[in-house]
Amino acid sequence: MLTLLTAAIFGFLALLHFYWALGGAGGTGSSAAIPEINGVPVFKPSKAGTAAVGLVLLGTAAIVLMHVELLIAGAAIALILRAIGDFRLVGFFKRPNNSRFARMDTRYYSPFCLALGAALAAIAAG
């Protein structure tokens, strides 16, 4: 059950990134999706880059369904490290700032990454 749910979440996230790459609202240009410093986005994701993220997410769903333990463990580590953060812009230990992204990251994105990382670790161990 955990395997199917986790793969479905990665599939949904992949579709969301493909939607954004095709110009869908609320993604690559949103202040909720991009870290900012003093109100200025740190980077401007390209459509190709956003689609590439979608492919990585889709690939992660596939490795979960194929139960490739080593790759799943690697993805678990990556997500847990994302949740911890870079001590600057993302993660639980980012420098405090008042941007929309920072608030969303603290409330939703980092806990979600931690939960997905834990789910992947459980799948890899099981």
C-alpha positions in Angstrom: 0.0 0.0 0.0 2.8 2.5 0.9 4.6 1.7 -2.3 1.5 2.4 -4.5 0.7 5.6 -2.6 4.3 6.9 -2.7 4.5 6.1 -6.5 1.2 7.9 -7.0 2.4 11.0 -5.2 5.5 11.1 -7.4 3.4 10.6 -10.5 1.1 13.4 -9.5 4.1 15.7 -8.8 5.5 14.8 -12.2 2.3 15.7 -13.9 2.2 19.0 -12.0 5.7 19.9 -13.2 4.7 19.0 -16.8 1.7 21.2 -16.5 3.9 24.1 -15.3 6.4 23.4 -18.1 3.6 23.7 -20.6 2.6 27.2 -19.2 0.1 26.2 -16.5 -0.5 28.7 -13.8 1.0 28.7 -10.3 4.3 27.1 -11.0 7.5 28.4 -12.3 6.6 32.1 -11.9 4.9 31.8 -8.5 6.5 33.3 -5.5 5.3 30.2 -3.6 7.5 27.9 -5.7 10.7 29.9 -6.0 13.0 31.0 -3.1 13.5 34.7 -2.9 16.0 37.1 -1.3 14.6 40.5 -0.6 11.7 39.9 -2.9 13.8 38.8 -5.8 13.6 35.2 -7.1 16.9 33.4 -6.7 16.5 31.8 -10.1 14.0 31.6 -13.0 13.3 28.0 -13.9 13.1 27.3 -17.6 10.3 25.3 -19.1 12.9 22.6 -20.1 14.2 22.6 -16.5 10.8 22.2 -15.1 10.0 19.4 -17.5 13.3 17.7 -16.5 12.2 17.8 -12.9 9.0 16.2 -14.0 11.0 13.4 -15.7 13.0 12.9 -12.5 9.8 12.6 -10.5 8.3 10.2 -13.0 11.5 8.2 -12.9 11.3 8.1 -9.1 7.7 6.8 -9.3 9.0 4.1 -11.7 11.8 3.0 -9.4 9.4 2.8 -6.5 7.1 0.6 -8.5 10.0 -1.6 -9.7 11.3 -1.7 -6.2 14.9 -0.9 -7.0 16.1 -0.6 -3.4 19.4 1.1 -4.0 17.9 3.9 -6.1 15.0 4.2 -3.7 17.4 4.6 -0.8 19.3 7.3 -2.8 16.0 9.2 -3.4 15.1 8.8 0.3 18.5 10.4 1.3 18.0 13.2 -1.3 14.6 14.1 0.1 15.6 14.0 3.7 18.6 16.2 2.9 16.2 18.6 1.0 14.0 18.7 4.2 17.0 19.5 6.4 18.0 22.1 3.8 21.0 24.2 2.7 20.9 26.4 5.8 20.3 29.3 3.5 17.2 29.2 1.2 15.4 25.9 1.7 14.6 23.3 4.4 14.0 23.4 8.1 17.2 25.1 8.9 17.1 27.9 6.3 17.7 31.5 7.4 14.4 33.0 8.5 12.9 35.3 6.0 9.4 36.5 5.3 9.0 35.4 1.7 5.9 33.5 0.6 8.2 30.6 -0.4 9.9 30.5 3.0 6.6 30.3 4.8 5.3 27.6 2.4 8.6 25.7 2.7 8.4 25.7 6.5 4.8 24.7 6.7 4.4 22.3 3.8 7.4 21.6 1.4 10.0 20.6 4.0 7.6 18.4 6.0 6.4 16.8 2.8 9.9 16.1 1.7 10.7 14.6 5.0 7.6 12.4 4.9 8.3 11.2 1.4 11.9 10.5 2.3 10.7 8.5 5.3 8.3 6.6 3.1 11.0 5.8 0.6 13.3 4.7 3.4 10.6 2.3 4.7 10.1 1.0 1.2 13.8 0.5 0.6 14.2 -1.3 3.9 11.1 -3.4 3.5 
